[in-house]
Amino acid sequence: MLTHALIGDEGKTIELGWQGGRRTRFHAMWLRDNALDDKTRSAGNGQRLVTILDIPAETRIGAAAIKGGALEVSFVPEGKTVSFPAQWLSANAYDRDELREPGWTGDIIQRWTKATMQNSVPRASYKAAFHGRGVLREWLSAVRTYGFAVMDGLPAESGALCKVSDLFGYIRETNYGRWFEVRAEVNPNNLAYTNLGLQAHTDNPYRDPVPTLQILACIENTVEGGESSVVDGFAAAAALQAENPEGFRLLSSCPARFEYAGSSGVRLQAKRPMIELGPDGELICIRFNNRSLAPVVDVPFADMDAYYAAYRRFAELIEDPAFEVTFKLQPGQAFIVDNTRVMHARKAFSGTGKRWLQGCYADKDGLLSTLAAIEHSFKEAAE
C-alpha cells in the first residue's frame, strides 16, 4: 500500500512511501517512458507506441497524488496525466540499496550439488505433461530453476525427442541436422559418437549464440556403463569464486576461444569467456568444453599462469563427484539441460550391447515464454 508521494528535484524525481516504512524513488523521465495509458502502450500487445524522441527532454512531474491505491502523475510540459498501479510500481522499483557482487543470480535460480539433487531429480511423464498444463508448468519451472529435468514415457523410436521440444518451442537446427545420433561409430566426426567417456561439458561453445537448450533421448541402452551425469556450472563457479576470487575474475573477464572444423564446409569459431557475467555482474553463462577450446590468446602474458591455474581448478571442481548427479537413461526417457549453465557428461561403456541416443537443440526463450504464459493463465484463473 502506498502511503505518500513526494515530488523532488524540481519535478525530476518522486519518492514513494509504502506501508511498513519502505521508500522508493523514480525519475520523471522513467515514469513517462513506461506510462501504461493507451496512447503510450498498445492495448493489444503492450508494446510502446512512442519513441524516446517523442517525449520532451524537459519532462517533469507537475503534480502527483495517491488515488484508489494507485499513483496518479501529471507530466509537464505535455499536460499528460497517467495512473500507475501500486503493485506495478513495487514490482518494477529500481531504487535498491543492496550491492550485488559479481556472480550473483536471481532468486529463481537454485544452485545444487550431488548432496541436494541426486535423490530429487526433477521429472515428469510425457503423457502427463502433454495433457496437463499444471504438470508441464512444474516441469518447465524445474528447468528454469535447476537447469535440467528428466522426462519419462516417450516412444522409444527415432525422432521422439521432437515431442519434448514441441511441448514448449522449436528445434534449433544446426550443421548436425534437425537432430543427431549419439552412438558408437567408425571414424566419427565427433568424440560423442564413440564409447569413450566424456568429460562434463557444455555443447557447441564455438557457436555465437550457443544453443541454450539440449535434449537427449534414449532409444536403446543395453551396454554396461554409459550413465549420464549433469553438473551445475553455476555451483562450480560459485565454489571457484569462494576459494579463488582472482581466478574467478580472470575466467569471467578474459575471453576464451572455441572452434570446430570436424565436418566438410564447417568452420565455427566463437570468442567468449568460460564464465560469462552480464554488465551488472549477473552470472549468465558457462562455456566449458576442453575438446573445442582453441589457443587462448586474449589473456595478458602476466596473467596466463594464473588463468591456467584457475582453468585447471575449475575443471577439478567440475569433475568432483560432489557436484555430479548421475542417472542411466532407459529407452523412452529423455533429459533436457540448460546449455548455458548445466554441463552434461557420459561414463565410458562396454563394446557389447547397444547404446542409441538422439540429441537436438532448442532455445530457452521458447521455454521461458511458454512457462510465463502458463503461469499468467494460472494467475488469471485464480483472480
C-alpha positions as CSV (number, residue, x, y, z in Angstrom):
1,M,0.0,0.0,0.0
2,L,1.3,3.5,-0.9
3,T,1.3,6.0,1.9
4,H,2.8,9.1,0.4
5,A,4.2,10.7,-2.8
6,L,6.8,13.5,-2.6
7,I,8.0,15.3,-5.7
8,G,11.7,16.2,-5.6
9,D,14.5,17.8,-7.7
10,E,12.1,20.3,-9.2
11,G,9.9,17.6,-10.6
12,K,12.7,15.4,-11.9
13,T,12.0,12.7,-9.3
14,I,9.4,11.4,-6.9
15,E,9.7,9.5,-3.7
16,L,7.0,6.9,-2.8
17,G,6.3,5.7,0.7
18,W,5.0,2.2,1.4
19,Q,3.2,0.7,4.3
20,G,5.9,-0.7,6.6
21,G,8.3,2.1,6.0
22,R,9.8,1.2,2.7
23,R,10.7,4.1,0.3
24,T,11.4,4.0,-3.4
25,R,12.3,6.8,-5.8
26,F,11.5,7.1,-9.5
27,H,12.6,9.5,-12.2
28,A,10.1,11.5,-14.1
29,M,11.5,10.5,-17.5
30,W,11.4,6.8,-16.5
31,L,7.8,7.0,-15.4
32,R,6.8,8.9,-18.6
33,D,8.6,6.4,-20.8
34,N,6.9,3.5,-19.0
35,A,3.4,5.0,-18.9
36,L,0.6,2.5,-19.2
37,D,-2.0,4.5,-21.0
38,D,-3.4,3.5,-24.4
39,K,-1.6,6.4,-26.1
40,T,1.7,5.2,-24.9
41,R,1.2,1.4,-25.0
42,S,-0.7,-0.8,-27.3
43,A,-3.7,-2.3,-25.5
44,G,-3.3,-5.5,-27.6
45,N,0.3,-6.4,-27.0
46,G,1.7,-3.9,-24.5
47,Q,4.4,-2.5,-26.9
48,R,5.3,1.2,-26.9
49,L,3.5,3.4,-29.4
50,V,6.0,6.3,-28.8
51,T,9.8,6.6,-29.1
52,I,12.1,8.3,-26.6
53,L,12.3,11.2,-29.0
54,D,8.5,11.7,-28.8
55,I,8.9,12.5,-25.1
56,P,10.0,16.1,-24.3
57,A,13.6,16.1,-22.9
58,E,12.5,18.6,-20.2
59,T,9.8,16.2,-18.9
60,R,8.9,16.9,-15.2
61,I,6.3,15.8,-12.7
62,G,3.9,18.7,-12.2
63,A,1.6,17.0,-9.7
64,A,1.2,13.6,-8.0
65,A,-1.4,12.0,-5.8
66,I,-2.4,8.6,-4.5
67,K,-5.9,7.7,-5.6
68,G,-7.6,4.4,-5.1
69,G,-4.3,2.8,-4.1
70,A,-2.6,3.9,-7.4
71,L,-0.2,6.7,-8.1
72,E,-1.6,9.4,-10.4
73,V,1.1,11.6,-12.0
74,S,0.7,14.7,-14.2
75,F,3.6,15.3,-16.6
76,V,4.7,18.8,-17.9
77,P,5.1,20.2,-20.4
78,E,2.8,17.7,-22.0
79,G,0.0,18.1,-19.6
80,K,-0.5,14.4,-19.6
81,T,-1.9,12.5,-16.6
82,V,-1.2,8.8,-16.1
83,S,-2.1,6.3,-13.3
84,F,0.4,3.6,-12.1
85,P,-0.9,0.7,-10.1
86,A,0.9,0.3,-6.8
87,Q,1.7,-3.4,-7.5
88,W,3.3,-2.5,-10.8
89,L,5.4,0.2,-9.2
90,S,6.6,-2.2,-6.5
91,A,7.4,-4.9,-9.0
92,N,9.4,-2.5,-11.2
93,A,11.2,-0.5,-8.5
94,Y,14.9,0.1,-9.3
95,D,15.9,2.1,-6.3
96,R,17.8,-0.5,-4.3
97,D,20.4,-0.2,-1.7
98,E,21.9,-3.7,-1.9
99,L,25.2,-4.2,-3.6
100,R,25.4,-7.1,-6.0
101,E,28.7,-9.0,-6.1
102,P,29.9,-10.3,-9.4
103,G,28.5,-13.8,-10.0
104,W,25.1,-13.1,-8.4
105,T,22.0,-14.9,-9.7
106,G,18.3,-14.1,-9.3
107,D,16.1,-15.7,-6.6
108,I,14.5,-18.0,-9.1
109,I,17.9,-19.8,-9.7
110,Q,18.8,-22.6,-7.2
111,R,22.3,-23.9,-7.4
112,W,22.7,-27.6,-6.5
113,T,25.2,-30.4,-5.8
114,K,25.0,-34.1,-5.6
115,A,24.0,-33.9,-1.9
116,T,21.0,-31.8,-2.6
117,M,19.9,-33.2,-6.0
118,Q,20.8,-36.8,-6.5
119,N,17.7,-38.1,-4.8
120,S,15.3,-35.4,-6.1
121,V,15.9,-35.2,-9.8
122,P,13.0,-33.3,-11.3
123,R,11.0,-35.4,-13.7
124,A,7.6,-35.8,-15.4
125,S,5.9,-38.2,-17.7
126,Y,5.4,-37.1,-21.3
127,K,1.7,-38.1,-21.3
128,A,1.0,-36.1,-18.1
129,A,2.9,-33.1,-19.3
130,F,1.2,-33.2,-22.7
131,H,-2.3,-33.4,-21.2
132,G,-1.8,-31.4,-18.0
133,R,-0.7,-27.8,-18.1
134,G,-0.1,-28.0,-14.3
135,V,2.4,-30.8,-14.8
136,L,4.0,-29.1,-17.8
137,R,4.3,-25.9,-15.7
138,E,6.1,-27.7,-12.9
139,W,8.5,-29.4,-15.3
140,L,9.4,-26.2,-17.2
141,S,9.8,-24.4,-13.9
142,A,12.3,-27.1,-12.8
143,V,14.3,-26.4,-15.9
144,R,14.3,-22.7,-15.2
145,T,15.2,-23.2,-11.5
146,Y,17.7,-26.1,-11.7
147,G,18.8,-26.1,-15.3
148,F,17.8,-29.7,-16.1
149,A,14.9,-32.2,-15.8
150,V,14.1,-35.8,-16.9
151,M,11.1,-36.8,-19.0
152,D,9.7,-40.4,-18.9
153,G,7.3,-42.2,-21.2
154,L,8.4,-41.2,-24.6
155,P,8.1,-43.6,-27.5
156,A,11.5,-45.5,-27.8
157,E,11.7,-44.5,-31.5
158,S,13.7,-42.3,-33.8
159,G,12.6,-38.6,-33.6
160,A,10.7,-39.0,-30.4
161,L,12.8,-36.2,-28.8
162,C,11.0,-33.7,-31.0
163,K,7.9,-34.4,-28.9
164,V,9.7,-32.8,-25.9
165,S,10.7,-29.6,-27.8
166,D,7.1,-29.4,-29.2
167,L,5.8,-29.0,-25.6
168,F,7.4,-25.5,-25.3
169,G,9.0,-24.3,-28.5
170,Y,11.0,-25.3,-31.6
171,I,14.1,-27.3,-32.5
172,R,17.2,-25.3,-33.4
173,E,18.7,-27.0,-36.5
174,T,22.5,-26.9,-36.9
175,N,25.1,-28.4,-39.2
176,Y,24.5,-31.7,-37.2
177,G,20.9,-31.7,-38.6
178,R,17.5,-31.4,-37.0
179,W,18.6,-34.0,-34.6
180,F,21.8,-36.1,-34.3
181,E,22.6,-39.7,-33.4
182,V,24.7,-40.4,-30.3
183,R,26.1,-43.9,-30.6
184,A,29.4,-45.6,-31.4
185,E,30.5,-45.1,-35.0
186,V,33.6,-46.0,-37.1
187,N,35.7,-42.9,-37.9
188,P,33.4,-40.5,-36.1
189,N,33.5,-36.7,-36.8
190,N,32.9,-36.0,-33.1
191,L,34.1,-37.8,-30.0
192,A,30.5,-38.0,-28.7
193,Y,30.0,-40.8,-31.3
194,T,32.3,-43.3,-29.6
195,N,32.1,-45.5,-26.5
196,L,34.6,-43.3,-24.6
197,G,33.6,-41.4,-21.5
198,L,33.1,-37.7,-22.0
199,Q,34.2,-35.0,-19.5
200,A,31.4,-32.8,-18.3
201,H,30.9,-30.0,-20.8
202,T,28.5,-27.6,-22.4
203,D,27.7,-28.1,-26.1
204,N,28.8,-26.0,-29.0
205,P,30.7,-23.2,-27.3
206,Y,32.0,-22.5,-30.8
207,R,28.7,-21.0,-31.8
208,D,27.6,-17.5,-31.0
209,P,24.9,-17.6,-29.7
210,V,25.2,-21.1,-28.3
211,P,22.1,-23.4,-28.4
212,T,20.6,-22.6,-25.0
213,L,18.9,-26.0,-24.5
214,Q,19.9,-29.6,-25.4
215,I,17.6,-32.6,-25.3
216,L,18.9,-36.2,-25.2
217,A,16.5,-39.1,-25.6
218,C,17.2,-42.8,-25.2
219,I,16.0,-45.3,-27.8
220,E,18.2,-48.3,-26.8
221,N,20.6,-48.9,-23.9
222,T,21.8,-52.4,-23.2
223,V,25.5,-51.6,-22.5
224,E,27.4,-51.9,-19.3
225,G,28.1,-48.3,-18.1
226,G,27.2,-45.3,-20.2
227,E,25.5,-43.5,-17.3
228,S,24.6,-39.8,-17.9
229,S,25.6,-37.2,-15.5
230,V,25.0,-33.5,-15.0
231,V,26.9,-30.8,-13.1
232,D,25.6,-27.4,-12.1
233,G,28.1,-25.0,-13.6
234,F,26.8,-22.1,-11.6
235,A,27.5,-24.1,-8.4
236,A,31.0,-24.9,-9.6
237,A,31.6,-21.3,-10.5
238,A,30.5,-20.2,-7.0
239,A,32.9,-22.7,-5.4
240,L,35.7,-21.3,-7.5
241,Q,34.9,-17.8,-6.7
242,A,34.8,-18.6,-2.9
243,E,38.3,-20.1,-2.9
244,N,40.0,-18.1,-5.7
245,P,38.3,-14.7,-6.4
246,E,41.2,-13.7,-8.7
247,G,40.8,-16.9,-10.7
248,F,37.1,-16.3,-11.0
249,R,37.8,-12.8,-12.2
250,L,40.2,-14.0,-14.9
251,L,37.9,-16.7,-16.2
252,S,35.0,-14.2,-16.3
253,S,36.8,-11.2,-17.7
254,C,39.2,-12.8,-20.2
255,P,37.8,-14.3,-23.4
256,A,38.4,-17.9,-24.3
257,R,38.3,-19.0,-27.9
258,F,36.4,-22.1,-29.2
259,E,36.4,-23.7,-32.6
260,Y,35.0,-26.6,-34.6
261,A,36.1,-27.8,-38.0
262,G,35.1,-31.5,-37.9
263,S,32.8,-31.5,-40.9
264,S,33.4,-30.6,-44.5
265,G,32.4,-27.0,-45.2
266,V,32.1,-26.1,-41.5
267,R,34.4,-23.9,-39.5
268,L,32.8,-22.5,-36.4
269,Q,34.5,-20.0,-34.1
270,A,33.5,-18.0,-31.1
271,K,35.2,-15.7,-28.6
272,R,33.6,-15.7,-25.1
273,P,34.7,-16.1,-21.5
274,M,34.3,-19.5,-19.8
275,I,32.3,-17.8,-17.1
276,E,30.2,-15.0,-18.6
277,L,28.8,-12.2,-16.5
278,G,26.3,-9.6,-17.5
279,P,27.1,-5.9,-17.3
280,D,25.7,-5.8,-13.8
281,G,27.7,-8.8,-12.7
282,E,24.9,-11.4,-13.1
283,L,26.2,-14.9,-13.8
284,I,24.6,-15.7,-17.2
285,C,26.5,-18.4,-19.0
286,I,29.1,-21.2,-18.6
287,R,31.1,-22.3,-21.6
288,F,33.3,-25.3,-20.8
289,N,34.4,-27.8,-23.4
290,N,38.0,-29.0,-23.5
291,R,37.6,-30.7,-26.8
292,S,36.7,-27.4,-28.5
293,L,39.0,-25.0,-26.7
294,A,41.3,-23.1,-29.2
295,P,44.5,-21.5,-28.1
296,V,43.8,-18.8,-25.5
297,V,45.4,-15.6,-26.9
298,D,43.4,-12.9,-25.1
299,V,44.9,-13.2,-21.7
300,P,47.8,-10.8,-20.9
301,F,51.2,-12.6,-20.6
302,A,51.5,-11.6,-16.9
303,D,48.1,-13.3,-16.1
304,M,48.5,-16.5,-18.2
305,D,49.9,-18.7,-15.4
306,A,47.1,-17.6,-13.0
307,Y,44.5,-18.0,-15.8
308,Y,45.5,-21.6,-16.4
309,A,45.6,-22.3,-12.7
310,A,42.0,-21.1,-12.5
311,Y,41.0,-23.1,-15.5
312,R,42.6,-26.2,-14.0
313,R,40.8,-25.7,-10.7
314,F,37.5,-25.0,-12.4
315,A,37.9,-28.3,-14.2
316,E,38.7,-30.1,-11.0
317,L,35.6,-28.8,-9.3
318,I,33.5,-29.8,-12.3
319,E,35.0,-33.3,-12.1
320,D,34.5,-33.5,-8.4
321,P,31.9,-36.3,-7.7
322,A,30.4,-33.9,-5.0
323,F,29.0,-31.8,-7.9
324,E,27.8,-34.7,-10.1
325,V,24.3,-36.1,-10.3
326,T,24.1,-39.4,-12.3
327,F,21.4,-41.5,-13.8
328,K,21.1,-44.1,-16.5
329,L,18.6,-43.4,-19.3
330,Q,16.3,-46.2,-20.2
331,P,14.5,-46.5,-23.6
332,G,11.7,-43.9,-23.6
333,Q,13.5,-41.5,-21.3
334,A,15.0,-38.1,-22.1
335,F,16.6,-35.3,-20.3
336,I,16.9,-31.6,-21.0
337,V,19.7,-29.3,-19.9
338,D,20.1,-25.5,-19.9
339,N,23.2,-25.5,-22.1
340,T,24.3,-22.1,-20.7
341,R,24.5,-23.5,-17.2
342,V,24.4,-27.2,-16.7
343,M,27.2,-29.4,-18.1
344,H,26.5,-33.0,-19.1
345,A,28.8,-36.0,-19.2
346,R,28.8,-39.7,-20.1
347,K,30.6,-42.6,-18.5
348,A,32.5,-45.0,-20.7
349,F,30.6,-48.1,-21.8
350,S,31.4,-51.6,-23.0
351,G,31.7,-52.6,-26.6
352,T,29.0,-55.1,-26.3
353,G,25.3,-54.3,-26.3
354,K,23.8,-51.2,-27.9
355,R,23.5,-47.6,-26.7
356,W,21.5,-45.4,-29.0
357,L,20.6,-41.8,-28.0
358,Q,19.4,-39.0,-30.1
359,G,20.0,-35.3,-29.4
360,C,18.7,-32.0,-30.5
361,Y,19.0,-28.3,-29.6
362,A,16.3,-25.8,-28.7
363,D,16.2,-22.3,-27.3
364,K,15.4,-21.2,-23.8
365,D,13.4,-18.2,-24.9
366,G,10.7,-20.5,-26.1
367,L,10.7,-22.5,-22.9
368,L,10.5,-19.4,-20.7
369,S,7.8,-17.8,-22.9
370,T,5.6,-20.9,-22.6
371,L,6.2,-21.1,-18.9
372,A,5.4,-17.4,-18.4
373,A,2.2,-17.8,-20.5
374,I,1.1,-20.8,-18.4
375,E,1.9,-19.0,-15.2
376,H,-0.1,-16.0,-16.4
377,S,-3.1,-18.1,-17.2
378,F,-3.0,-19.8,-13.8
379,K,-2.8,-16.3,-12.1
380,E,-5.8,-15.0,-14.1
381,A,-7.8,-18.1,-13.2
382,A,-7.0,-17.6,-9.5
383,E,-8.1,-14.0,-9.5
